């Protein structure tokens, strides 16, 4: 965790320009999203709204103290608007990236249906070669969904932080909405060298426990099955540690 | 030794791969005690991070014990624990609080660089050694063993 995803989450919170007391929205409650939430707490964020559609991931976010929003149960933008008194959030962090999905049910599904053709064109342009097999290796069907929600969730002059991975073939960003909101945009790949020493010290002092995000441990020989379970977002599959001579077991 | 190898989009396998050798003065060989599966790997397998080369070993999160160092590795010593993540762009990104200050030199090629060179040579999801060429190993100076480093990582 300290080698990549905690630094990445911390980097996302750092470049979100969080001031103590800020309200922020974290899109994506996967492993990096969880560490983004943990990092925002370390930076004294006031409120953290966490958006995802996987109940087990939302549960973990809630256990960290986030106010969770299931986009298959409610329109996330409406929920954020209501929870912030109509203002929007000070900071938004996209911890999803290119494999974003849209709402399959609930009030947000209708808009997703209207956007379906555009999303398909985005996928086609971004990923020219795909090879889905059964439940696995499907590209996210709505590449611009998370980033668009993040831009729209922000208050005027808020800060957008993007740590979700987008390839160079991705050209889909809601520029006009962002420009007219006077947003500040910070994004990129983490510079691990900067953050690892800081985070080792934080962990050593017991201010946060990264092992809470770990859900399975197993050997390299079981790695493909583990990749498949993680890929299809099976409940309870958050973070897999590979270790020699250990049978695949759940740790949480 | 075993490693998770990218063969094609939608096709990854655990293969037997050769033991790593030092190839550049900045390389180290690290005996991995634990590594992890990352969502970034999934983008590569799904095809949404295009440009992967067949033969690339997946994985970029690891903790372990240094076994061998090249002559330009000055901050690590054999048999000391370290943890490392692939350093995507080699000292190019220097994020400052609240803003990014970018050196233009290699940023445009960072992913290409990492995918084709770093990941190919430095995939972490192996059963034992890791050729840590141009990664950012962080020494655990207080730890005495890889197992301790593993616990620190967790």
Contacts between the chains, C-beta under 8 A, distances in Angstrom:
chain1	res1	chain2	res2	distance
A	1	B	36	7.3
A	1	B	61	7.8
A	1	B	153	6.3
A	1	B	154	6.6
A	2	B	63	7.8
A	2	B	83	5.8
A	2	B	152	7.2
A	2	B	153	4.9
A	3	B	36	7.5
A	3	B	60	7.8
A	3	B	61	4.2
A	3	B	62	6.1
A	3	B	63	6.4
A	3	B	83	4.8
A	3	B	84	6.0
A	3	B	85	4.2
A	3	B	153	6.5
A	4	B	36	7.7
A	4	B	38	6.2
A	4	B	60	6.2
A	4	B	61	4.3
A	4	B	85	4.2
A	5	B	36	7.8
A	5	B	38	6.7
A	5	B	61	7.1
A	7	B	85	7.1
A	11	B	95	6.5
A	14	B	95	7.0
A	14	B	97	6.3
A	14	B	98	7.7
A	15	B	95	6.2
A	15	B	98	6.8
A	15	B	99	7.5
A	15	B	100	6.8
A	17	B	97	8.0
A	17	B	98	4.6
A	30	B	39	5.8
A	31	B	38	7.6
A	31	B	39	6.6
A	32	B	39	6.8
A	97	B	39	7.8
A	97	B	43	6.9
A	98	B	43	6.2
A	98	B	48	4.6
A	98	B	49	7.2
A	99	B	42	7.0
A	99	B	43	6.0
A	99	B	46	6.2
A	99	B	48	5.5
A	123	B	48	8.0
A	126	B	48	6.1
A	126	B	50	7.8
A	127	B	46	7.2
A	127	B	47	4.3
A	127	B	48	4.7
A	127	B	50	6.2
A	128	B	47	7.8
A	128	B	50	6.6
A	129	B	9	5.0
A	129	B	47	5.0
A	129	B	50	6.7
A	130	B	9	6.1
A	130	B	10	7.2
A	130	B	46	6.7
A	130	B	47	4.2
A	130	B	48	8.0
A	131	B	8	6.8
A	131	B	9	4.6
A	131	B	10	2.7
A	131	B	11	6.8
A	131	B	47	6.6
A	132	B	10	6.6
A	132	B	46	7.9
A	133	B	10	5.7
A	136	B	10	7.5
A	137	B	9	7.2
A	137	B	10	4.3
A	137	B	45	5.5
A	137	B	46	5.1
A	137	B	47	7.5
A	138	B	46	6.6
A	139	B	46	4.9
A	139	B	47	6.2
A	139	B	48	4.8
A	140	B	46	7.8
A	140	B	48	7.0
A	143	B	48	7.5
A	165	B	39	7.9
A	165	B	40	5.6
A	165	B	43	5.6
A	165	B	49	6.5
A	167	B	43	7.5
A	167	B	48	6.5
A	167	B	49	4.8
A	167	B	50	5.9
A	167	B	51	7.8
A	167	B	111	7.3
A	168	B	111	6.9
A	169	B	50	6.0
A	186	B	98	7.3
A	186	B	99	6.6
A	186	B	100	6.0
A	187	B	100	7.7
A	188	B	93	6.3
A	188	B	95	7.1
A	188	B	100	5.8
A	189	B	88	4.8
A	189	B	89	6.9
A	189	B	93	6.6
A	189	B	110	6.7
A	190	B	95	7.9
A	191	B	93	4.4
A	191	B	94	6.4
A	191	B	95	5.4
A	192	B	85	4.6
A	192	B	87	6.4
A	192	B	136	5.3
A	192	B	138	7.9
A	193	B	87	6.7
A	193	B	91	7.6
A	193	B	136	4.8
A	193	B	138	7.6
A	194	B	94	7.5
A	194	B	95	6.5
A	196	B	83	7.2
A	196	B	85	7.7
A	196	B	136	7.5
A	196	B	138	4.6
A	197	B	138	6.7
A	200	B	138	7.4
A	200	B	140	7.7
A	200	B	152	6.9
A	203	B	152	7.3
A	204	B	152	7.7
A	210	B	153	8.0
A	210	B	154	6.6
A	211	B	154	4.3
A	214	B	154	6.3
A	219	B	127	7.8
A	220	B	2	4.9
A	220	B	3	7.2
A	220	B	4	6.8
A	220	B	14	6.2
A	220	B	125	6.3
A	220	B	126	6.9
A	220	B	127	4.7
A	221	B	2	6.4
A	221	B	14	5.9
A	223	B	4	4.9
A	223	B	14	5.8
A	223	B	37	7.0
A	223	B	125	6.0
A	224	B	4	7.2
A	224	B	12	6.3
A	224	B	13	6.7
A	224	B	14	6.0
A	226	B	37	5.9
A	227	B	4	7.4
A	227	B	12	6.5
A	227	B	37	6.0
A	227	B	41	7.0
A	227	B	42	7.3
A	227	B	45	7.1
A	230	B	37	5.7
A	230	B	39	7.6
A	230	B	42	6.9
A	231	B	42	5.2
A	231	B	45	7.1
A	231	B	46	7.5
A	239	B	36	6.5
A	239	B	37	7.5
A	240	B	36	6.4
A	240	B	37	4.4
A	241	B	34	5.5
A	241	B	35	7.5
A	241	B	36	5.4
A	241	B	154	7.3
A	242	B	34	6.8
A	242	B	35	4.8
A	242	B	36	6.5
A	242	B	37	6.8
A	242	B	59	7.8
A	242	B	125	5.8
A	243	B	33	7.4
A	243	B	34	4.9
A	243	B	150	7.8
A	244	B	33	8.0
A	244	B	127	5.9
A	244	B	128	7.3
